[in-house]
């Protein structure tokens, strides 16, 4: 499974996440019931990359943000309908079995978790932004956090 990422200025070399992009995905997809249902149920999974890029919207300079994935050979590549298929799986509420918990863990032990610095910095910046487009910094930080959890499985 590829991680989907949105970078500030569409520059994957800087590894700085686009706050606007992740927030836009949450606003334009997750929090829009009609769009959410259409994308999940009706959309052809081979055309979802184009739709997801549209959900990422524009950055603060009115430039269309791009969504990238990590191809098998490494690096980052802009997704499109030819190089990416997005399958949607609903979270399932499992019947609780006392004491049983499923945890997704990294493939190998990690030396540290400093790769999360860029995301934490973005959340701190958003939290302190004050009111932007009628939303508090806390509301925007929550949307950003949900967006990165949705697209990157960042842990």
NORPE-V570074 format. One record per residue. RES is the residue in one small letter. NEAR is the number of other C-alpha atoms within 10 Angstrom. D_CENTER is the distance of its C-alpha to the mean C-alpha in Angstrom with 1 decimal. Layout:
res = [RES;RES]
near = [NEAR;NEAR]
d_center = [D_CENTER;D_CENTER]
This chain:
res = [x;x;x;x;x;x;x;x;x;x;x;x;x;x;x;x;x;x;x;x;x;x;x;x;x;x;x;x;x;x;x;x;x;x;x;x;x;x;x;x;x;x;x;x;x;x;x;x;x;x;x;x;x;x;x;x;x;x;x;x;x;x;x;x;x;x;x;x;x;x;x;x;x;x;x;x;x;x;x;x;x;x;x;x;x;x;x;x;x;x;x;x;x;x;x;x;x;x;x;x;x;x;x;x;x;x;x;x;x;x;x;x;x;x;x;x;x;x;x;x;x;x;x;x;x;x;x;x;x;x;x;x;x;x;x;x;x;x;x;x;x;x;x;x;x;x;x;x;x;x;x;x;x;x;x]
near = [8;15;15;20;27;29;21;18;17;22;16;20;9;11;15;19;22;25;25;21;30;30;25;24;26;24;16;18;22;20;13;12;11;10;16;15;13;12;19;17;11;10;14;13;17;15;16;21;21;16;15;20;21;19;24;24;21;16;18;14;7;8;11;17;25;28;26;24;23;16;16;9;6;8;11;18;17;19;22;20;14;10;12;20;16;17;10;12;7;6;6;6;6;6;6;8;7;6;5;7;8;5;6;8;8;8;6;6;7;8;6;7;8;10;11;11;11;13;20;14;13;17;21;13;14;21;17;12;15;14;14;11;7;8;12;16;19;17;16;25;24;16;23;26;20;17;23;25;13;16;17;14;14;12;11]
d_center = [13.8;11.7;8.5;6.3;5.9;7.0;10.2;12.8;15.7;14.0;15.7;14.2;17.5;16.9;13.7;13.0;9.4;9.6;9.9;10.9;8.1;5.3;8.6;9.7;7.2;8.3;11.8;12.3;11.1;10.9;13.8;15.8;17.9;19.5;16.5;14.7;17.9;18.5;15.2;15.6;19.4;20.9;18.7;19.8;17.2;18.3;17.6;14.0;12.6;14.6;13.6;9.8;10.9;13.1;10.6;9.0;12.6;14.8;14.8;17.7;20.1;19.4;18.0;15.6;12.3;11.6;8.8;10.2;10.8;13.4;16.6;19.3;21.4;18.9;17.4;14.7;15.2;13.9;13.2;15.8;17.7;20.1;18.0;15.2;15.5;12.8;14.5;13.6;15.2;15.9;16.1;19.8;22.0;24.4;27.9;28.3;30.7;32.0;30.8;28.4;24.7;22.2;20.1;17.7;18.8;18.4;20.7;22.9;23.8;21.9;24.2;22.1;18.6;18.8;15.8;13.9;16.1;13.8;11.2;14.4;16.0;13.4;13.7;17.4;17.6;15.9;18.1;21.1;20.5;22.7;22.4;20.2;20.4;22.1;19.5;20.1;18.2;17.7;16.1;13.7;13.0;12.4;9.9;8.0;8.4;7.5;4.0;3.8;6.1;5.0;3.1;5.4;8.1;9.0;12.6]
